[in-house]
Amino acid sequence: MFRKRLPAIHGSELEYINPVSVRKMWAQKHRVGILIVLGVILLAAIFFGIRWYVNYSHPLTKFMNASAKDFNSSFRFDTVAQKNGETVMHFTGAYEADPSKQNLKAVYDADYGDYTYTGAVYAEDSTCVSGNYYEGKWRVRDCTEKVLNFFDFNTDYKKGRFDGASFLRFTDLTSSYSAGELERFMKLFKEQMGGNTDLAALEITSDDSGKTYTYTVSTAEFFDMVRDKGASIFFSSIEYDAFCHLYEHNESVVSDSDCTLSYTINSAGYMTALELSLTAGGEEFAVRTGMTDCGSTKVDVPLEFIEAAAGI
């Protein structure tokens, strides 16, 4: 009786087959574990995806994205500060920046009623100067540190993150407040500004100019939040006690005040209007800013200003 002979298997083929068989056996043995790991990864992706979407759709995230788009390109602005409907300050000018090179140019006219002047900021290469033109003369000073602090803050801000340390350096408030505690408070503030909460009611409207977000803010709730949750922001307990003492003496005025914050974002993603108004003690205060020619403005810095800057 003849036995059927099987073809011989060469060693090279064994080297190819054996790893596949081992991997298959390992996968079958650990199938449950693999499914659990895949499930955890899927749940994590869903969780972080939801968090990303919630953050992306948050009204203050849109505020940061739109304002950052303005300040990372160029625009013309018209700003008025009013008291009881009467203008007490008026600024008009143009702004242009290239954050990748840390270049910045801005020229503006300021009207305080009793006097007017022209201001300018110029930062390019190693030159960072600011100044004002008053009574026929440019007065210029170095502003390198200020410009560097601005771009430092802007690096995180345009990514949608508030950096407390760089913000305090830019505003010269590092000796008054704690950077880390300020960041924590701003996260809490953002959570409370997400929609209709005790802190603020939000209304969103749309028209041809874009989408407008209008907050009606409870000033009493805001100051309560600073008093109850913001003590650690203050470097000095004396300053915090002074704040609480002042608040207690004005609590009735604060509770009866009305505060409104609104901003408009056009279809291109630029912020085109920003307004903050406050009514307290029977008087109304408001600051309104309009931005135009976003992304297309070119700023011409006066030659006299550049010449004066060369002399410092």
MILO-706931 format. One record per residue (C-alpha): residue number from 1; x, y, z; residue in three letters. Coordinates in Angstrom, 1 decimal. Example, Ala and Ser with C-alpha at 12.3 -4.5 7.8 and 13.67 -1.06 7.14 Angstrom:
2
   pos        u        v        w   code
     1     12.3     -4.5      7.8    Ala
     2     13.7     -1.1      7.1    Ser
end
This chain:
312
   pos        u        v        w   code
     1      0.0      0.0      0.0    Met
     2      1.4      3.3     -1.1    Phe
     3      1.3      6.4      1.2    Arg
     4      0.7      9.8     -0.3    Lys
     5      3.7     11.9      0.1    Arg
     6      3.3     15.5      1.2    Leu
     7      5.4     18.1     -0.4    Pro
     8      8.4     19.1      1.7    Ala
     9      8.3     22.5      3.5    Ile
    10     11.4     24.5      3.3    His
    11     12.9     26.3      6.3    Gly
    12     12.3     29.7      4.8    Ser
    13      8.5     28.9      4.5    Glu
    14      8.4     27.9      8.2    Leu
    15      9.9     31.2      9.1    Glu
    16      7.1     32.9      7.2    Tyr
    17      4.3     30.8      8.5    Ile
    18      5.1     30.4     12.2    Asn
    19      4.9     34.2     13.1    Pro
    20      1.5     34.4     11.5    Val
    21      0.2     31.4     13.4    Ser
    22      1.7     32.8     16.7    Val
    23      0.0     36.2     16.2    Arg
    24     -3.3     34.5     15.3    Lys
    25     -3.1     32.4     18.4    Met
    26     -2.2     35.4     20.6    Trp
    27     -5.1     37.4     19.2    Ala
    28     -7.6     34.6     19.8    Gln
    29     -6.3     34.1     23.3    Lys
    30     -6.5     37.9     24.2    His
    31     -9.6     38.7     22.1    Arg
    32    -11.6     39.9     25.2    Val
    33     -8.7     42.1     26.3    Gly
    34     -8.4     43.6     22.8    Ile
    35    -12.1     44.4     22.7    Leu
    36    -11.9     46.1     26.1    Ile
    37     -8.9     48.2     25.0    Val
    38    -10.7     49.2     21.8    Leu
    39    -13.8     50.1     23.7    Gly
    40    -11.8     52.3     26.1    Val
    41    -10.1     54.1     23.2    Ile
    42    -13.5     54.6     21.5    Leu
    43    -15.1     56.0     24.7    Leu
    44    -12.0     58.3     25.2    Ala
    45    -12.4     59.5     21.7    Ala
    46    -16.1     60.3     22.2    Ile
    47    -15.4     62.0     25.5    Phe
    48    -12.7     64.2     24.3    Phe
    49    -14.5     64.8     21.0    Gly
    50    -17.5     66.1     23.0    Ile
    51    -15.3     68.3     25.2    Arg
    52    -13.6     69.7     22.1    Trp
    53    -17.0     70.4     20.5    Tyr
    54    -18.4     72.0     23.6    Val
    55    -15.3     74.2     24.0    Asn
    56    -15.3     75.1     20.3    Tyr
    57    -19.0     76.1     20.3    Ser
    58    -18.7     78.1     23.6    His
    59    -19.6     81.7     23.0    Pro
    60    -16.4     83.0     24.7    Leu
    61    -14.3     80.6     22.6    Thr
    62    -15.9     82.3     19.6    Lys
    63    -15.1     85.6     21.2    Phe
    64    -11.4     84.7     21.6    Met
    65    -11.1     83.2     18.1    Asn
    66    -12.7     86.3     16.4    Ala
    67    -10.8     88.9     18.4    Ser
    68     -7.5     87.0     17.9    Ala
    69     -8.2     86.9     14.2    Lys
    70     -8.5     90.7     14.2    Asp
    71     -5.3     91.3     16.3    Phe
    72     -3.3     88.8     14.2    Asn
    73     -4.1     90.7     11.0    Ser
    74     -5.3     94.3     10.6    Ser
    75     -8.3     96.5     11.0    Phe
    76     -9.6    100.1     11.4    Arg
    77    -11.3    101.0     14.7    Phe
    78    -13.6    103.6     16.1    Asp
    79    -14.0    103.6     19.9    Thr
    80    -16.1    105.9     22.0    Val
    81    -16.4    106.0     25.8    Ala
    82    -19.6    107.7     27.0    Gln
    83    -21.2    108.8     30.2    Lys
    84    -25.0    109.3     30.2    Asn
    85    -24.9    109.4     26.4    Gly
    86    -22.2    112.0     26.2    Glu
    87    -18.8    111.1     24.6    Thr
    88    -15.9    111.7     27.0    Val
    89    -13.2    109.9     25.0    Met
    90    -13.0    109.1     21.2    His
    91    -10.3    107.0     19.5    Phe
    92    -10.0    106.4     15.7    Thr
    93     -7.2    104.6     14.0    Gly
    94     -5.7    101.6     12.3    Ala
    95     -3.8     98.5     13.4    Tyr
    96     -1.7     96.0     11.5    Glu
    97      0.4     93.1     12.9    Ala
    98      2.5     90.2     11.7    Asp
    99      2.8     87.9     14.8    Pro
   100      5.2     85.5     12.9    Ser
   101      7.8     88.3     12.8    Lys
   102      6.5     90.1     15.9    Gln
   103      5.9     93.2     13.7    Asn
   104      3.2     95.7     14.7    Leu
   105      2.1     99.1     13.5    Lys
   106     -0.7    101.3     14.9    Ala
   107     -1.7    104.9     14.4    Val
   108     -4.6    106.6     16.2    Tyr
   109     -6.2    109.9     17.0    Asp
   110     -7.4    110.5     20.6    Ala
   111    -10.0    113.1     21.6    Asp
   112    -10.5    113.8     25.3    Tyr
   113    -12.7    116.8     24.7    Gly
   114    -10.3    119.3     26.4    Asp
   115     -7.4    118.2     24.2    Tyr
   116     -6.5    115.9     21.3    Thr
   117     -3.3    114.1     20.2    Tyr
   118     -2.1    111.5     17.7    Thr
   119     -0.5    108.3     19.0    Gly
   120      1.6    105.6     17.3    Ala
   121      3.3    102.3     17.9    Val
   122      5.9    100.8     15.7    Tyr
   123      7.7     97.4     16.1    Ala
   124      9.8     96.0     13.4    Glu
   125     13.1     94.1     13.6    Asp
   126     15.0     95.4     16.7    Ser
   127     13.0     98.7     16.8    Thr
   128     10.0     98.9     19.3    Cys
   129      8.8    102.4     20.0    Val
   130      5.6    104.2     20.9    Ser
   131      4.8    107.8     21.2    Gly
   132      2.4    110.7     20.8    Asn
   133      2.2    113.9     18.8    Tyr
   134      1.1    116.8     20.9    Tyr
   135      1.6    120.6     20.5    Glu
   136      3.6    120.1     17.3    Gly
   137      6.2    117.6     18.6    Lys
   138      6.6    113.8     18.7    Trp
   139      7.4    112.4     22.1    Arg
   140      8.8    108.8     21.7    Val
   141      9.9    106.1     24.1    Arg
   142     11.1    102.5     23.9    Asp
   143      8.3     99.9     24.3    Cys
   144     10.2     96.6     23.6    Thr
   145      9.1     94.9     26.8    Glu
   146      5.5     95.8     26.2    Lys
   147      5.5     94.5     22.7    Val
   148      7.2     91.3     23.6    Leu
   149      4.7     90.7     26.4    Asn
   150      1.8     91.4     24.0    Phe
   151      3.0     88.8     21.5    Phe
   152      3.8     86.4     24.4    Asp
   153      0.2     86.6     25.6    Phe
   154     -1.1     86.5     22.0    Asn
   155      0.7     83.2     21.3    Thr
   156     -1.6     81.4     23.7    Asp
   157     -4.7     83.6     23.2    Tyr
   158     -4.9     82.9     19.4    Lys
   159     -5.0     79.1     20.3    Lys
   160     -8.0     79.7     22.6    Gly
   161     -6.1     79.6     25.9    Arg
   162     -5.8     82.4     28.5    Phe
   163     -2.3     82.6     29.9    Asp
   164     -2.5     84.4     33.3    Gly
   165      1.2     85.1     33.6    Ala
   166      1.7     86.7     30.2    Ser
   167     -1.5     88.7     30.6    Phe
   168     -0.4     90.1     34.0    Leu
   169      3.0     91.0     32.5    Arg
   170      1.4     92.8     29.6    Phe
   171     -0.9     94.7     31.9    Thr
   172      1.8     95.4     34.5    Asp
   173     -0.2     93.7     37.3    Leu
   174      2.2     90.9     38.2    Thr
   175      2.7     92.4     41.7    Ser
   176     -1.0     92.5     42.4    Ser
   177     -2.5     89.2     41.3    Tyr
   178     -1.5     85.5     41.1    Ser
   179     -1.2     84.2     37.5    Ala
   180     -2.2     80.6     38.3    Gly
   181     -5.2     81.6     40.4    Glu
   182     -6.3     84.1     37.8    Leu
   183     -6.3     81.3     35.2    Glu
   184     -8.5     79.1     37.4    Arg
   185    -10.9     81.9     38.0    Phe
   186    -11.1     82.6     34.3    Met
   187    -12.0     79.0     33.7    Lys
   188    -14.8     79.3     36.3    Leu
   189    -15.9     82.5     34.7    Phe
   190    -16.0     80.9     31.3    Lys
   191    -18.1     78.0     32.6    Glu
   192    -20.6     80.5     34.0    Gln
   193    -20.8     82.4     30.7    Met
   194    -21.8     79.4     28.6    Gly
   195    -25.5     80.3     28.4    Gly
   196    -28.4     81.1     30.7    Asn
   197    -26.9     80.9     34.2    Thr
   198    -27.1     82.9     37.4    Asp
   199    -24.2     85.0     36.2    Leu
   200    -25.4     85.9     32.7    Ala
   201    -28.2     85.4     30.2    Ala
   202    -27.2     85.0     26.6    Leu
   203    -29.1     86.1     23.5    Glu
   204    -27.8     85.3     19.9    Ile
   205    -29.1     87.2     16.9    Thr
   206    -28.1     87.1     13.2    Ser
   207    -28.4     89.6     10.4    Asp
   208    -26.4     90.7      7.3    Asp
   209    -23.6     92.1      9.5    Ser
   210    -23.0     88.7     11.2    Gly
   211    -23.9     87.0     14.4    Lys
   212    -24.3     89.1     17.6    Thr
   213    -23.8     87.6     21.1    Tyr
   214    -25.4     89.7     23.8    Thr
   215    -24.9     88.9     27.5    Tyr
   216    -27.0     90.5     30.3    Thr
   217    -24.6     90.1     33.2    Val
   218    -25.6     90.1     36.9    Ser
   219    -23.0     92.4     38.5    Thr
   220    -24.1     91.3     41.9    Ala
   221    -23.4     87.6     41.0    Glu
   222    -20.1     88.5     39.4    Phe
   223    -18.8     90.4     42.5    Phe
   224    -20.1     87.6     44.7    Asp
   225    -18.1     85.2     42.6    Met
   226    -15.0     87.3     43.0    Val
   227    -15.6     87.6     46.8    Arg
   228    -16.3     83.9     47.3    Asp
   229    -14.1     82.2     44.7    Lys
   230    -11.4     84.8     43.9    Gly
   231     -9.7     85.5     47.2    Ala
   232     -6.6     83.6     46.1    Ser
   233     -6.3     85.8     43.0    Ile
   234     -5.0     88.7     45.2    Phe
   235     -1.4     88.5     46.2    Phe
   236     -2.1     90.6     49.3    Ser
   237     -4.8     89.7     51.8    Ser
   238     -5.0     93.4     52.6    Ile
   239     -6.0     94.2     49.0    Glu
   240     -8.6     91.4     49.1    Tyr
   241    -10.0     92.8     52.4    Asp
   242    -10.1     96.2     50.9    Ala
   243    -12.0     94.9     47.9    Phe
   244    -14.6     93.1     50.2    Cys
   245    -15.0     96.2     52.3    His
   246    -15.6     98.4     49.3    Leu
   247    -18.0     95.9     47.8    Tyr
   248    -20.0     95.7     51.1    Glu
   249    -20.4     99.5     51.1    His
   250    -21.6     99.5     47.5    Asn
   251    -23.5     96.2     47.4    Glu
   252    -26.9     97.9     47.1    Ser
   253    -25.7    100.0     44.1    Val
   254    -24.2     96.9     42.5    Val
   255    -27.3     94.8     43.0    Ser
   256    -29.4     97.4     41.2    Asp
   257    -27.0     97.9     38.3    Ser
   258    -27.4     96.6     34.8    Asp
   259    -24.5     95.3     32.7    Cys
   260    -24.5     94.3     29.1    Thr
   261    -21.7     92.8     27.0    Leu
   262    -22.2     92.3     23.3    Ser
   263    -20.0     91.5     20.3    Tyr
   264    -20.6     90.8     16.6    Thr
   265    -18.7     88.3     14.5    Ile
   266    -19.0     88.5     10.7    Asn
   267    -19.2     85.6      8.2    Ser
   268    -15.4     85.7      7.7    Ala
   269    -14.8     85.2     11.4    Gly
   270    -13.6     88.7     12.3    Tyr
   271    -15.0     90.6     15.3    Met
   272    -16.6     93.8     13.9    Thr
   273    -18.2     95.3     17.0    Ala
   274    -17.7     95.2     20.8    Leu
   275    -19.7     97.0     23.4    Glu
   276    -19.8     97.1     27.2    Leu
   277    -22.4     99.1     29.1    Ser
   278    -23.1     99.6     32.8    Leu
   279    -25.9    101.4     34.5    Thr
   280    -25.2    102.1     38.2    Ala
   281    -26.3    104.8     40.7    Gly
   282    -28.6    106.3     38.1    Gly
   283    -25.8    106.9     35.6    Glu
   284    -24.9    105.0     32.4    Glu
   285    -21.4    104.2     31.3    Phe
   286    -20.6    102.6     27.9    Ala
   287    -17.6    101.7     25.7    Val
   288    -18.3    100.9     22.1    Arg
   289    -15.8     99.8     19.4    Thr
   290    -16.4     99.2     15.7    Gly
   291    -13.9     97.4     13.5    Met
   292    -13.8     97.7      9.7    Thr
   293    -11.6     96.7      6.8    Asp
   294    -10.6     93.6      8.8    Cys
   295     -7.6     91.7      7.2    Gly
   296     -7.1     94.4      4.5    Ser
   297     -6.0     97.5      6.4    Thr
   298     -2.5     98.9      5.7    Lys
   299     -1.1    101.3      8.3    Val
   300      1.2    104.2      7.3    Asp
   301      3.3    105.3     10.2    Val
   302      4.2    109.0     10.0    Pro
   303      7.8    109.5      8.8    Leu
   304      8.3    112.2     11.5    Glu
   305      7.5    109.6     14.1    Phe
   306     10.1    107.2     12.6    Ile
   307     12.7    109.9     12.5    Glu
   308     12.0    110.9     16.1    Ala
   309     12.3    107.2     17.1    Ala
   310     15.7    107.0     15.5    Ala
   311     17.0    109.5     17.9    Gly
   312     16.3    107.6     21.1    Ile
end
